[in-house]
C-alpha cells in the first residue's frame, strides 16, 4: 500500500498563521539534566576554590569576605612567681684551735716534773702611766729530767728570752735556752731548753712589763682618804 501522506496542517481563521519553536519532551529532559550537571559543577568548583583560599578568606552565605582573626578574650590564669630565698654561700667549716706546740701545754695543770720553791721580785712602777716593769726570779726543783719549763702568766708580757742557771745571780752555770713563747688558751708561758735539765736546783729569770690592774686583781692602783688629815693617799 502506498504510504499515507500526512498533509501539512495549516490554521486559518480570523488570526494570522502562527509560527514558533516547539520542544519535545526528550529535549526538555536533556536540557534539565544539563542544567543540573552545570549547577553541580559550579558548586564543586566554588567549594574547591573556597577551601584553597580559606587562609585569607571565608565564605558566608555564598559571599566571599576577608577572614578575620578573632582574638580570644579569655584571660589566661595568672601564674605567681615563686620567690626563692637568697642563695647562701657555702657554710664555712668551724675553725678548730691549733694544737699547742707541746702536748704538756694542753693540760690545765702545770707539770709535776718541776716544782717552784722561791720567788724574787723587782718592780719599777710608773704611777703616771699606770704601768710597771720588773724581773722575777724563780727557784725550782727538777724532779724528773725535762727540757720544758711552764709557768702561769696573766696580763703581763715577757719582754726577753728567759735566763736559766744553777746560780741565783746568773753569774755561772748558765743553761742554753732554745725558744720560748706563750699559749694563751691556758695563760701559759713556756721555755724550751736545748737539752734536758737533770734533776736538781735551778733558777729562771723573767723580764716583763704590764699595766696596773683596775679590777683589784694582781698589781693595781688604790687610793683612800686618811682619817687624821683627810688627805687622799
TACOR-V498932 format. One record per backbone hydrogen bond with DSSP energy under -1.0 kcal/mol. NH is the residue of the N-H (numbers start at 1). CO is the residue of the C=O. If there is no record, write none. Layout:
BEGIN
NH_CO / NH_CO
END
This chain:
BEGIN
28_24 / 29_25 / 30_26 / 31_27 / 32_28 / 33_29 / 34_30 / 35_31 / 36_32 / 37_33 / 38_34 / 39_35 / 40_36 / 41_37 / 42_38 / 43_39 / 44_40 / 45_41 / 46_42 / 47_43 / 48_44 / 49_45 / 50_46 / 51_47 / 52_48 / 53_49 / 54_51 / 56_53 / 57_53 / 58_65 / 60_63 / 63_60 / 65_58 / 67_56 / 105_102 / 106_103 / 115_141 / 117_139 / 118_139 / 120_137 / 122_135 / 124_133 / 126_131 / 130_126 / 131_126 / 132_210 / 133_124 / 134_208 / 135_122 / 136_206 / 137_120 / 138_204 / 139_118 / 140_202 / 141_115 / 142_200 / 143_113 / 144_113 / 146_197 / 149_191 / 151_189 / 153_187 / 157_209 / 159_207 / 163_205 / 165_203 / 166_173 / 170_167 / 175_164 / 178_192 / 179_192 / 181_190 / 183_188 / 188_183 / 189_151 / 190_181 / 191_149 / 192_179 / 193_147 / 194_176 / 197_146 / 200_142 / 202_140 / 203_165 / 204_138 / 205_163 / 206_136 / 208_134 / 209_157 / 210_132 / 212_130 / 213_219 / 221_213 / 226_231 / 230_226 / 233_224
END
